[in-house]
Amino acid sequence: MIKVLVVDDSGFFRRRIGEMLSLDSMLEVVGYAHTGEEAITLVKQLKPDVITMDIEMPGMNGIEATRRIMAEQPTPIIMFSSLTTEGAQSTFDALDAGALDFLPKRFQDIAKDLDEARVLLCERVKIVARTPVSKLKPATVAPAIRVKLTVTSKPTATPKVTSLVKEKKAIPVAAKHTIIRHRHSKINLVAIGTSTGGPVALQNVLSKIPANFPLPIIIVQHMPATFTPTFAQRLDQQCAITVKEAQDGDRLEPGVALLAPGGKQMLIKENSSGAFINIEESEPSLTYKPSVDITFRSVSKVFPNNTLAIIMTGMGADGREGCRELKTHGSEVWAQDEQSCVVYGMPAAVVDAGLTDEVLDIDQIGLQIVERV
C-alpha cells in the first residue's frame, strides 16, 4: 500500500484529490495538510510514501515546504501548478527544490474527463513512489557566467533563419569517466529526448557544455506549451551555451540548443542552405506533444549516420523507435542509467531493445558529450 499525504489550502481540492486517490486499491490517503508548516509536521509523523503539494499557500508556500521536507525527511513530491507563465516559473523552482513531477490543477488541461484524470494522477503517484530516497535531493546546478546575446533575423529567407551569436569560451578539461567503446562516424548533431525528471537532468547535462561547443543541439522534453518558453529561458540563464525555444525556420547552429515547443511537433528538415527547424501542429490523437520519436525520425532523414541521440529519464517508451531508425542508419545512441533516473522508462525502452552504445550516469553525460565531439 502506498501512503499519500495531500497538501493544499483549498478544502475542496483536498477532498477531490483524496477521493480520486482513494478509489485505487493500491493507494491510501493517510493525511491532509492546508499549509506548508502543517505539511512538514505531518510528514514527520505519518511518513508518507508520496506527497501531492500545492504551490500557492498562505504562510509557507509549497516551494519552501518542499525544500524543508527534502532537507529533513526526503519524500517523493508531485506539485500541482497552474498552466501559466507564473505557474511555470514556480513549478521549476519547486523542481529545483526537490519535487519530482508536476500536474496542472485544472484536470481538463491533461484529460478529457475526470475518470481519465484520476487514472493519470494515480499512475503518477505510483511511479514516483518507486523513487529511492537517494535520488531525492534538490538540483545543485550553478548558473553559468552569462554574456549578452546578439539576435539577428533574416526576414527574406524562407523559411526564416534566426542567428544567435555568443562570445566563445575555452572548453574545460573533462574528467575521465566511462570510455566510449563504439566510435561511429563524425557527429554533426546532438539530439536529446526526456520526460519526467528531465528539467533537472537537462540542467545537469547542458551546464557542462561550453559556449564554443561546435555542434547544434536539439531537445525534446515532454512539457505543456505554456511551460517551454520559460524553461528555455531558465536553461539559457544557467548554461554557457545558448538555449531557446525552437521557432519555425530556426537554423541549426553550433553552440545553440533548441527546445521543442510544447503542444506541437518539431521536425528537422533541410534545404540548399542547410538544416532548419519545422514546427507543425500535432495530431490530437498523439500522446506526446512534442514526441521524441517524431523528431528523431525526422533527424534520421537529415543526419542519418552522424547523430548522437541521448534518451534520459522519463516514463513510457517515447524515443525508442526514433532511436531504432537512427541506429539502423549508423548513428550513435546513449541512455541514462537506471540509478540516476527519476523514472527509468524511456531509457529502459532503448536499452531493452538493444539500441544503446553507452549507458551513463547523469553526471557523466555532459562531460562525455564534450569528449565525444
N, C-alpha and C positions, 0 to 999 in steps of 0.2 A: 504494500500500500504506500502511495506517495502522499506525504503530508504537505499541504499548501497553506500558506498564510496570505490573506488578501488584504492589501493596504490601499485605501482610497478615502478621501474626505467626504465623498458622496455616499450616503446611506443607500440610495437607490442602486448605484453602480456596484457597491459591495455585495448587496443581495443578489443582483443579477449575475455577477461573476460566480458567487458562491453556488447559486442554483445550477449554473451551467457545468461547473466542475463536479458537483455532487452527483450528476447523472452518469458519470463514468465510474464504474466499479473499482477502477484502479487508483482513484484519487479520493482523498479525504481532506476537506477544509477543516483545519484544526484551530483557526482563529481569524479574527478580523481586527484591523487597526485603522484609525481615522487620521492619525498624524505620524510624521516621521519618528518622533520621540517614542510614541507608543509602539511602533514597529520594531525599533531597536530592543525595547524591553521584552516584547513577545518573542522575538527571535531567540533570545537567550533562554526564555522559559520553555517555549514549545519545541524548539529545534526543528523547524520545518525543513522539508527537502527542497522546496521551491517557494519563492515569494513572487506574487504579482504586485507591482508597485506603480502608483500614480506619480507623476512628476510634480504637478502643481498642488501643493497642500499648504494650509496655514502653518506658520511657525517653520519648522524644519522641512524643507522640500524633499522630494524623492531622490534627488541627486546627492544631497548631503547625507540623507539616510543610507543610501546605497554605499557611499564612501565609508561611513561609520561601520556598517554591517560587514563590509569586506575586510575592514581592519580588525574587527572584534570577533565576528562569528561568520566567516565566509559561507555564503549560501547562494545558489543559483537564483538570479533575479530576472524577471521579464518585466519590462517597462511598458506602461500604457501611455501613449502620446497622441497629440493631435497632428493631423497631416497638414501642417502649415510650416512656413519658414521658421517661425519661432519655435514650433514643436520640434522641428528637425534639429535646430541648434541645441535645444535642451536634451534631446534624445542622444545626440553624440556626446554631450557632456556626461550623460548617465552611463554610456558605454565605456567612456574613458574612466569613469569612477568604478567600473567593475561589472555592470549589468551585462548579461549575456545576449539578450534578444529584446525585441520590442514589437508591439502590436498597436494598431490605431484604436482609440476609444470608440470611434464610430465603426461598428462592425460591418455596416453596409459598404465601407470602403474596401473590404477584403473578402466579402462573401455575399452571395445572392440572397441568403435568408439566415435567420438566427440559428437554425439547426446546423448549417454548414459552418457558421462562425464557431459554434460550440465544439464541433469536431476539430477544427483548426486550433482553437485555444487548448483543448485537452492534449492534442498531439504535441504542441509546442512545450507544454508543461512536462510531458513525459520525456521528451528529448533532452531538455536542459537538466532534468533531474538526474540524468546519467552522467553529468559532467563531474569529474573528480575534483575534490576540493583544491588540489594542487594547481588547477587551472584558473581558480577564482582569484584573480588579482587585477588591480587597475592597470591600464596602459601606462607605460613609462617612457613613451617616445618624446624626446626633447625636440622642440621646434628648431628647424634649421635656420641659419642666418640667411635672411632674405635680401634680394636685390629687386629693384624696380623692373617691371616688365614694360617693354615697348610693343604695342599691338598695332599691326599694320594690316589693313584689309585691301584686297584686290577686287574691287567691285566688278571689273569687266570680265573676270574669269567665270566660266560655267563648267562645273559647279564652283561656288565661291571658295576662296582659299584664305585662311586666316594664318598669319605668321606670328609666332611668339618668339621673341629674342631675349635671352638672359645672359648675363655675364657668366663666363665659364670659371670653374674652379678645378683644382687638381683632383685626380681620382685618388681616394685613400687606398692605402695598402690593406687589402682584406686579410683577415685572419684565416689560417688554413683549417678548413673543416672537412667535409666529405669531398673526396676526389671524384670528379666526373669521369665515369668509366667509358661512356659511349659518346664519342665525338662524331657528330654528323657534319653536314655542310655548314658553311658560314651562316651565322644567324643574322637576319635582317629585320626581325620584328619580335618583340616580346608581347605575348598575349596572356592575360591573367583572368581567370574566372573564379568567383567565390560567392558565398551567400551568408548564412548565419555565422557570426563571428568574424565576417570579412572586414568590417570597418576598422577594427583594431589590428587585425592581421595585415591589412594593406598599409596602415601607418608604419608598422614594423618593417615591412619589406621596402617600401618606397623611400623611407627616411634614410636608408643605407645607400641609395643610389646617388652619385654625384651629378652636379649640374651639367657637366660636359659629357654625360652619357651619350654614346654615339648612335643610339638607335631609338626609334619611336616605341612607345608602349601603349597598348590598348587594354582597358579594364572593363569587365562586365561584372557588376555587383547587383544581386537581386535587391531592389530598393524602390520605394514609391517615387513617383515623379516629382513630388514636392521636396523630396529629400536630396536628390542627386546634385542639384546646383550647390546647396550648402555643403554637402560632403566634399565635392570637388574643391571648393574654396578652402575648406578646412585642411585638406591634404596639401593644397598649394602652399598654405602658410607653414606647414610643418615639414616640408620637403625642399631639398635643394633644386630638384627638377621642377619644371612647370607642370601643374596638373589643372585640367579644366574639363568641364562637362562638354562632351563632343557635340558639335553642331553639324548640320548637313553641309557637306562641302569642305570641311576641315581637311587640310593636307596632313599626312603623317610626317612628322619632323623629329629629328634627333633630340633627345632630352626633353620631350614633351609627352606626358601621359594623358590620354583621352579617355574619360569615363563615360560609358554608355548612359544616355538619359533614361530615367525610369519611365515605365509605361510604353516604351517604344522599342524598336529593334534596330541595332547598329550593325551595318554591313560594311565590309571593306571592298572597294571597287578600284578600278584602275583605268586611266586614260593616257593619252600621249604625254601628259605632264607628270604622271606618276600616280601613286596610290592616294586615295582620299576616302573620307567617311560619307556613307549614305545612310541617313536616318529615315526609317519607314514606320508608318503606323503598324501596330501589332494586331494580328487577328485576335478577336475577343476570346476564341476558344483556347488559345495558348496559355499554358500555366505560368510560364516565366516571361516577364516583360521588364527588362530585356532577358534574352536567352543566350546562355554561353554557347550552346550547340549551334544556334543560327549564326552568331558572329564568327565562331571558329570555322564553320563550313565555308563562309564567305572568304575567310583568310586563306583557306586551302586553295582557293582559285587564284589568288594573287601572290601568295608566298607559300607555295605548296611544299617545298622541301627545305626552307630556311627560316622556320618559325620556332621560337621557344615558347611552348604552351605550358602554362602552370595552373593547376587546379588546387585551390585552397579550401579551407573549412567551409562547410555548408551541408544542409540536408538535401536528400534526393540524389539524382544521378545526372543533372544537367551538366553538360560538358563532355560526357563520355563519348557520345557519337561524334561530336566535333573533333575530339582528340583522336578518335579512331581514323577519321578521314585524314587528318594532318599526319598521323603516324604512317598511314598507308603510303603517303607521298614522300616520306623521308624526313619529316620534321621531328623535333625532339619534344618529349612530354615529361614534365616533372609533377609530383604531387606532394602536398604537405603530409607529414606523418601523423599517425593516429594520436600519438602522445601530446602533440602541440595543437591539435584541432579542438575547437569548441564542439563541433559536430563532425564526426568522421563519416560523412555520407558521400558527398561529391568526390573527394579524393579516393575513398574506398572503391567507388564505382570504376574509376580508371585503373586503379591498382589491380582489382579483381579481374578486370578484363585483359590484363597483361599488356597494358599500353605504356607503362611508365619506364623511363630511363633512369630516373632518380626519385627517391622518396626522402624528403628532407624536413628537418625541424624548422619551424617558422623563423627562428633566429638565424638560420643559415641561408635562407632563400635569397635575401637581398644581396648578401656578400657573394654568393655563388653566381648570381646573375652577372655581377660585375666581373668576376673571374672568367666566367664562360664567354662573355662578349669581348 
